[in-house]
Amino acid sequence: GFDDIPLASHRRIDLTTVHQPAEEMGRLAAEMALSAIAAGTHAAERVIVPAQLVVRGSTGPAGRAG
């Protein structure tokens, strides 16, 4: 899964997912947009926000090759 929605951690689903810090991403995007508006330019900055793999019951050990 992706975005680590609350349902992913439900006991019956237990889905491994990627968590993104959505609140931080929104804050950064708003700051960049407001800075671009104030400067009269386009937002051209690239920001990498780390994601986190949340391993749950849907992920098992790797199978053996061959």
Beta strands, then each sheet from edge to edge (+ up, - down):
strand 1: 17-19
strand 2: 52-54
sheet 1: 1+ 2-
end
